[in-house]
């Protein structure tokens, strides 16, 4: 009985994932937002916010967007470390935060969008110097 109910709940999830996968065209999205004033913000909303929101949909311990307590220790490790973790992935985060089509510059813009304003000012030039314009 419980197995049947569980299957009834799981099937719609799998069907919706199939529809999402067929309609998800990240390169088209990235081309549309390229060069916009809020490119980093849009990338975060599209690829990152599920895990990095103030109340994440997937609570896995990822640093919350613009939360100084979550970001301070990470920033102390340096811009190159932040970029490396975002680029290569870390723990449950996939490489490039799941935005495999993002250029290095777009990845940096997303990182900057995640940082609290106080920290962002100090890290901006350092992170932008790291971008490899992939």
C-alpha positions as CSV (number, residue, x, y, z in Angstrom):
1,X,0.0,0.0,0.0
2,X,2.7,2.4,1.0
3,X,4.8,1.5,-2.0
4,X,1.9,2.3,-4.3
5,X,1.3,5.7,-2.7
6,X,5.1,6.5,-3.0
7,X,5.1,5.6,-6.6
8,X,2.0,7.8,-7.2
9,X,4.0,10.7,-5.7
10,X,7.2,10.0,-7.5
11,X,5.8,9.6,-11.1
12,X,4.7,13.3,-11.5
13,X,8.2,14.4,-10.3
14,X,9.9,12.3,-13.0
15,X,7.5,13.5,-15.7
16,X,8.1,17.1,-14.8
17,X,11.8,16.6,-14.8
18,X,11.6,15.2,-18.4
19,X,9.6,18.2,-19.5
20,X,12.0,20.5,-17.8
21,X,15.0,18.8,-19.4
22,X,13.5,19.0,-22.9
23,X,12.7,22.7,-22.5
24,X,15.8,23.9,-20.8
25,X,18.2,25.6,-23.2
26,X,20.9,27.2,-21.1
27,X,22.9,28.6,-24.0
28,X,19.9,30.4,-25.4
29,X,19.3,31.9,-21.9
30,X,22.9,32.9,-21.5
31,X,23.0,34.5,-25.0
32,X,19.9,36.5,-24.1
33,X,21.3,38.0,-20.9
34,X,24.9,38.4,-22.1
35,X,26.2,41.9,-21.4
36,X,23.1,43.0,-19.4
37,X,23.4,45.1,-16.3
38,X,22.1,42.2,-14.1
39,X,23.7,39.3,-15.9
40,X,25.2,37.8,-12.7
41,X,21.9,38.2,-10.9
42,X,20.0,36.4,-13.6
43,X,22.6,33.5,-13.7
44,X,22.2,33.1,-9.9
45,X,18.4,33.1,-10.2
46,X,18.5,30.6,-13.0
47,X,21.2,28.2,-11.8
48,X,22.1,28.8,-8.1
49,X,19.2,30.0,-6.0
50,X,17.8,26.6,-5.2
51,X,20.7,25.9,-2.9
52,X,21.9,29.4,-2.1
53,X,18.7,31.2,-1.2
54,X,18.2,32.6,2.3
55,X,15.8,29.7,2.8
56,X,17.0,27.2,0.2
57,X,14.8,24.6,-1.5
58,X,17.6,22.2,-1.2
59,X,19.2,22.8,2.3
60,X,22.6,21.2,1.9
61,X,24.6,23.8,3.8
62,X,25.6,25.9,0.8
63,X,26.5,29.6,1.6
64,X,23.3,31.6,1.4
65,X,23.2,34.5,-1.1
66,X,24.6,37.7,0.5
67,X,24.8,36.2,4.0
68,X,27.9,37.7,5.6
69,X,28.2,34.9,8.2
70,X,28.2,32.3,5.4
71,X,30.7,34.0,3.2
72,X,33.3,35.7,5.5
73,X,35.4,32.6,6.1
74,X,35.2,31.6,2.4
75,X,36.3,35.0,1.2
76,X,39.3,34.9,3.6
77,X,40.6,32.0,1.6
78,X,41.0,34.3,-1.4
79,X,39.4,35.0,-4.8
80,X,41.3,32.2,-6.5
81,X,39.9,29.7,-4.0
82,X,36.3,31.0,-4.5
83,X,36.7,30.8,-8.3
84,X,38.2,27.3,-8.1
85,X,35.4,26.0,-5.9
86,X,32.8,27.5,-8.2
87,X,34.5,26.3,-11.3
88,X,35.4,22.7,-10.2
89,X,32.4,22.2,-7.8
90,X,32.6,21.3,-4.1
91,X,30.7,18.8,-2.1
92,X,27.1,18.7,-3.5
93,X,27.7,21.6,-5.9
94,X,28.4,20.5,-9.4
95,X,31.2,22.1,-11.5
96,X,30.4,25.6,-12.5
97,X,27.4,25.5,-10.2
98,X,25.6,23.5,-12.9
99,X,26.0,26.3,-15.5
100,X,28.3,24.3,-17.7
101,X,27.8,26.7,-20.5
102,X,28.8,29.8,-18.4
103,X,32.0,31.5,-19.4
104,X,34.6,32.2,-16.7
105,X,33.4,35.9,-16.8
106,X,29.8,34.8,-16.2
107,X,30.9,32.6,-13.4
108,X,32.7,35.5,-11.8
109,X,29.6,37.7,-12.2
110,X,27.5,35.0,-10.4
111,X,30.0,34.7,-7.6
112,X,30.0,38.5,-7.1
113,X,26.2,38.4,-7.0
114,X,26.3,35.9,-4.2
115,X,28.6,37.9,-2.0
116,X,27.4,40.5,0.5
117,X,27.8,44.1,-0.6
118,X,30.4,44.7,2.1
119,X,32.6,41.9,0.8
120,X,31.8,42.3,-2.9
121,X,33.6,45.7,-3.1
122,X,36.8,44.2,-1.8
123,X,36.7,41.0,-4.0
124,X,35.4,42.5,-7.3
125,X,38.7,43.5,-8.9
126,X,40.5,40.4,-7.6
127,X,37.8,38.1,-9.0
128,X,37.6,39.9,-12.3
129,X,41.4,39.6,-12.7
130,X,41.0,35.8,-12.5
131,X,38.4,35.5,-15.3
132,X,39.8,33.5,-18.1
133,X,37.2,34.7,-20.8
134,X,36.5,31.1,-21.7
